[in-house]
Amino acid sequence: MIEQAYIRVQGINGNKNMVSVSLEVFVNKELCLDGKPPISYFNYIFEPIEDENSPRWDKQAYEYLKTLSEFEGAINV
């Protein structure tokens, strides 16, 4: 666990059956904004909701990630 870590979505790709979300992890937001390289990368896969009223994949990915134990207690900045 890294206190004050900053996690950024690097990419979202997929189809109606599965969506892959790639994350970059930085020690803090300042290092991210300064263009420093991430200290780690993570990938997650979820099954998107596909109906005409469903949120976009980026919104679904964010909501999915918030359900995972590793992001428990994470805050938005």
C-alpha positions as CSV (number, residue, x, y, z in Angstrom):
1,M,0.0,0.0,0.0
2,I,1.3,3.4,-0.9
3,E,-0.1,6.4,1.0
4,Q,-1.0,9.3,-1.4
5,A,-0.6,7.1,-4.5
6,Y,-2.2,8.5,-7.6
7,I,-3.8,6.1,-10.0
8,R,-4.7,7.1,-13.6
9,V,-6.7,5.2,-16.2
10,Q,-4.2,4.7,-19.1
11,G,-6.7,3.0,-21.5
12,I,-10.0,1.3,-21.9
13,N,-10.5,-1.3,-24.7
14,G,-13.0,-4.0,-25.4
15,N,-16.3,-5.1,-26.9
16,K,-19.8,-5.9,-25.7
17,N,-18.6,-9.0,-23.9
18,M,-15.6,-7.7,-22.0
19,V,-13.8,-4.4,-21.3
20,S,-10.1,-4.2,-20.3
21,V,-9.1,-1.2,-18.1
22,S,-5.3,-0.4,-17.9
23,L,-4.1,1.7,-14.9
24,E,-0.9,3.5,-14.1
25,V,0.2,4.0,-10.5
26,F,2.3,6.9,-9.5
27,V,3.8,7.7,-6.0
28,N,1.7,10.9,-6.0
29,K,-0.2,13.2,-8.3
30,E,2.6,15.7,-8.6
31,L,5.0,13.1,-10.1
32,C,2.3,12.2,-12.6
33,L,1.8,15.8,-13.7
34,D,5.6,16.3,-13.9
35,G,5.7,13.5,-16.5
36,K,7.5,11.0,-14.4
37,P,7.1,7.3,-15.3
38,P,4.6,5.2,-13.3
39,I,5.9,2.8,-10.7
40,S,3.4,0.1,-11.6
41,Y,0.7,-0.9,-14.1
42,F,-2.5,-3.0,-13.5
43,N,-5.1,-4.4,-15.8
44,Y,-8.7,-5.3,-14.9
45,I,-11.4,-6.9,-17.0
46,F,-15.2,-6.5,-16.5
47,E,-18.3,-7.3,-18.4
48,P,-20.0,-4.1,-19.5
49,I,-23.7,-3.3,-19.3
50,E,-24.9,-3.0,-22.9
51,D,-28.3,-1.3,-23.2
52,E,-29.3,2.0,-24.6
53,N,-29.5,3.6,-21.1
54,S,-26.2,2.3,-19.8
55,P,-23.3,4.6,-18.9
56,R,-20.3,4.8,-21.2
57,W,-17.5,2.3,-20.6
58,D,-15.3,4.8,-18.8
59,K,-18.0,5.5,-16.2
60,Q,-18.7,1.7,-15.9
61,A,-15.0,1.0,-15.5
62,Y,-14.7,3.6,-12.7
63,E,-17.7,2.2,-10.9
64,Y,-16.4,-1.3,-11.3
65,L,-12.9,-0.4,-9.9
66,K,-14.5,1.2,-6.8
67,T,-16.1,-2.2,-6.0
68,L,-12.6,-3.9,-5.7
69,S,-11.1,-4.3,-2.3
70,E,-7.7,-2.8,-3.4
71,F,-9.5,0.5,-4.0
72,E,-11.5,0.5,-0.7
73,G,-11.0,3.9,0.9
74,A,-9.7,5.5,-2.3
75,I,-10.7,9.1,-2.8
76,N,-11.2,11.2,-5.9
77,V,-8.7,14.1,-6.5
